[in-house]
Amino acid sequence: MKSTGIIRKMDDLGRIVIPMELRRIFGISSNDELEIFVDSDRIVLQKHEPTCVFCNSMDNLSEHKEKQICGKCLADLKKQGSS
């Protein structure tokens, strides 16, 4: 892991500010969603990229009841429903 040399204090509500230069590098805008992961003793932030709820594909996504479903899985579901 590479150190940036940037240190930020957490406020009373547990918030930190991600520096503008890092947001630019990683393409993070003000209303983007970030996923939070835990890797042993580390907290990892990653820009959220929607994926299919069934197969994790990022191709041809549509939303159904606030869940993302790819075209292939949607076709499989329709095929199973007509059987």
N, C-alpha and C positions, 0 to 999 in steps of 0.2 A: 504494500500500500504506500502511496506517495503522499508525503506531507505537503500541505499548501503553505504552512506557516501562519495561517489565519486562525485567530482565536476569538471566540464570541462568548459573552456571558449570557446565561439563561435568565429571563425575567421571573417575577413572582408567579406568573401563570404558566411557566414551563416553556415559554416561547424563545426561539433564537431567530436571528436574521441571517439568511443565506446571502452572502455578498453578491452584488450585482454582476461582478465579473464571472463568478461561478454560474450564476443563473444564465448568463449569455452563452457561456461555453456549453452548457448542457441543455440549452433551449427551453428553459423553464420560465413561463410567464406568470403574472400575478395570480391568475385564477386556476392554474394547472393543479391537478391532484398529484400528490406524492405518496408513494407506498412506503411503509415503514417495515423493515425487516430486522431480525435479530440474528447475528452470526456469532455464536458463543458469547463473548463479552463485548461485542460491538453493536452499535445501532447504525443501520444503513438506510439512507433515504434514496429513493429512485423514482424518477418521473413515471407515473402510472401510464401504462399502455394497455388499452382494453384488449381482451382476448376472449375467445369462445369459452363459455362456462363448461362445456363438455370436453373439448380437445385442446384448448389453449391456442388454437390457430388465431392469427391476426388478420386473415384474409376474408374479404366479403362479409363483414359483420353486419348484423341487424339487431335491433333491440326488441326484446319481448319481456314485458313485465320487469323492466329495469335490469335485465340480464342481457349480455351479448351472446349471440349465437351465430356461428359461421354458416355459409350457404350449404355446405356439405352436411353438417349435422341437422340443419333445418330440413333438408330433403330427406334424410334418414328418418327423422321424426314423422314427417308427413307420410312416408312409405309405411312405417309401422302402424300409423293411425288408420290407414286404409286396408290393412290386412285383416 
